[in-house]
Amino acid sequence: MVTEVNEDIQVCAHFREGRLFPLWFVWHSRFYKVTSVTSRWSSREGRAAKHHLTVLAGGTCELYELCFDTERLAWSLGRIASAA
């Protein structure tokens, strides 16, 4: 089941070898520690490049799609995919 969210979130991330790695994010005042990045891709929306990362977080079996917008310099939570 996939749930559309499309809400701004807080993310702590770093760059390593030219790649973006999120460490944790906060959504609705809840802290999620990223345990792994499962996929990544880029898209364009007008002038903005968007970097999408699908991550596992907090020991859950849910996948979270994080998106970094290079024009706004902001992160958002796009979708959540769960097994249920």
Secondary structure, DSSP 4 states (H G I P E B T S, - for coil): -EEEEEEEEEEEEEEETTEEEEEEEEETTEEEEEEEEEEEEEEEETTEEEEEEEEEETT-S-EEEEEEETTTTEEEEEEEE---
